[in-house]
C-alpha cells in the first residue's frame, strides 16, 4: 500500500458510513414503496411469459465469466496467503503482503460466502421473481425489508453473484489505494452488471442487487479498519 494506515482508515470509515447511509435510504424507500421491485422486474418480463435474459447465451456467458472471475480471485487469495509467507524478503507475493492477501481472503469468505449465502439467502426467505405469482409462479411477493417464509434456502435476498463481484473491487480499493476511485467505480459498475444479469433472468429483484452492494461495501471497509487497528504499519509491510 502507498497510503498510511491512518489515511486508509479514514477512507474505509468514509466508505463504511457512506454505505450505511445508502442502506438506511434504501430501507426507508422500500418501507414507503414496498412493491417497487415488481415495477422494475415487470420491465424485464416480456410477452407475459418470460424474462428477457431467460435462455440467453449472451447473458449466460456473462454470468459464467463473472463466476470464473470470482473463483480465480478466491484461488489467488489462498495461494497468496501461502506464497507470501514463504517468501523470505519482505514477505510479498505479486506486490501484496501476507496481511493483504489475508484481508482479501477474509473479505471473500465473510462477504459473499458467509453474509450473503449462508446468512441472508438461507434465512431471509424471500422468493425470487420467477417464483412469485406476478410472473407466473406460485409464491407470494415479499418486500426486501421483511423476512418471509416463501423460500427455505438459496433465496432471493440478497444477490450472492452480485456480492461476489462487488467485494472483489471494493476490497481492491484498500489493496491498491493509489487507484481507489477506479476500483470503487469499477466495483459499482461490474457488481451492478452482474446483478442486472440475474434480474434479467428472473433470479433477483433490484433491491437484492442494491443491498448486495451496501453489504459488501460495509464488509470491505469494516474488515480494512479491523486490519489497520490490529496490524497498524505491519498491515502494509
N, C-alpha and C positions, 0 to 999 in steps of 0.2 A: 504494500500500500504506500502511496505517496503522501497522503494526508496524515496529520497527527491523530492519535486516539481521541483527543478532545474534539477536534473538528469533525471527525467521522461520527462521533457520538451525537453531536449536535444535528447532523444530517439525519441520523437514524431517529432521533427524537422528533424532528420535524415530520418525517415520513409517518411515524407512529401516530402522532396527534392529528396529522392531516388525514390519514386513512380512517382514524376513529371518527373524525368529523364527517367524512363522507358516509361512513357506516350509519351514523346517527341520522343523517339526512335521508338515507335510503329507508331506514326504519320508519321515520315519520311519514315519508312519501307513501310507502306501502300500507301504512296504517290508514292514511286518508284515501288511497286508491288501491284497495287490495286486489282488484281484478285487472290491473294494468297489464300484467303479464299475458293475460288472454288476448288483449288487444294487439300486443306485439306479435304473439305467436300466430294469431289469425292472419297477419300479413304474410306469413311464411307457409300458410296452409292453402294450397291451390286446388281448384276444381272440387273442393269439398271432399276430397278423398285421400290426399297425401301431402306431405311436406315437401318443399322444393328440393331438399337435399336427399330425399329418400331414394336409394338405389343409384345415386350419382357417383360415377367413378372418380370425378374430379374432387368432390367433397371427401370421398373415402380415401383418396390418395393423400390429400392434405392432412386428414386425420391420422393416417398411418405415419406420415412424415413427422408430425408433432410427437407421436408416441415414440418413434425411434430417437428423436432428439432427447426426450426426457430420459429414456433408459441409457442412452450414451453418456449423458451427464452424470447419471447415477453411477455408472461403471467407472467413469473418470474420477468421481469423488472418492470412491472406495480405493481405487488404485493410488490416487493422490495422497490419501491418508497414510497408506503403507509406504509408498515410494519416498515421500518427503521425510519420513522418519528414518529411512535407510540411507539418505544422502548425508554424508558427514559435514560437508562445508555448507553452512548457513541453513541446512535442513530445508531446502526448497526443491520443488519439482514443478516444471512448467511455470516458473516465476512465483508460485504461491507457496506460502509456508505451511507447515503441518497444521497449525491452528486454523489457517484459512480454508484448507481442504476439509478440516473437521467441521468448520462453520457451514460450508456448503452442504456437506453430508447431513448435518443435523437439520438444516432448513428443508432439504428434500424429504427427510424422514418424518419430521414433525408436521410440516405443512400439508402437502397433498396426500401423503400416505396415512398419517395419523389423524390430523384435524379434519380433513375433508372426507376421506373414505371410511376410516374406522370410526370416526366421530359422528359428524353430521349425516353423511349419506346412509349410514346403517342405523341411525336412531331418530332422525327428524321425521321420517315417514311421509314425505311429500311425493305424490305421484308425478310421473313425467308427463309432458304434454300429450304424447301418443296414447297415454293410458286414461286420460280424462274424457268425460262424455262429450265435451265440446269438440273434440277431434276424433270421435269415433270409438273411444274407449269406454270402459265401464266404471272408472273411478271418479270420485268427486273432487273437483278442483280445490286445492288448499293454497292460501296465500303464503308467501315465504316467511312471514313473521310468526306463524302459528304452527306448532308441532301437529302432525296428523297421524292417523292410523291407517291410511290408504295404501301404504307400502311398507314391507317388512325389512328390506335391506337393499343396498345399492340404489338408493332412491334419487330423486331429482336435486334436492338441496344439499350442498351446492355443488357446482361442477368440478369434478375431480380432474378432468382433462384440461380445463382452463387453468385450474390451480397449478398443475404440473408445469405449465409454461410461464405463468406469472412468477412463480417462485424462482425459477432459473434466472430470470432477468432482474428481478428485484434484489436477489442475493448478489448478482454481479455489480449492482450499484455500489456495494461496500467492498467487493473484491477488487474492483477497478475504479476507484473514486475519481480518477482523472477524467473518466468518460461517464460520470454518473448520470448526467442528463440523457445521454444517448441510451444507456441501458434502461433507465426508467421509462423513457418514451417507447423504446422497443418492446419492453415488457407489457406496457399498456396496449400497444397495437397488436402484438402477436398473441398475447393472452386472450384479448377480446376476440381476435380472429378464430382462435381455437374454440372459444366458447360459442361464437356465431355458427361455426360448422355444426356443432351439436344442436344448436337451436334450429338450424335449417333441416336437421334430420328428425326433429321432434323429440330429441332426447333431453333438452333443457329449456327452461324459461329464461327470459332476460335477467331476472333477479338472481338466478343461480350463478350466472356469469359475473354480474356486478359484485355480489357478495364474495365470490371467489377471489376477485381482485383485492377487495378490502382485507379479507382474512390473510391472504398471502403477503400483502404489504405489512400487515401487523406482525406476521411471523418473522419475515426477513429483518425488519427493523428491531423488533424485540430481541431476537437472537443476537444481532450485532451488538446491541447495547449490553447484553449479558456478557458476551465475549470480551468487550472492552473493559467492563467492570472487573471481570475475573482476571484477564490476561494483561491489560494495560499495554505497555510498549511491546511486551513479548508476543502479543497477538499478531503484529505485523513483522516481527523479526524472523 
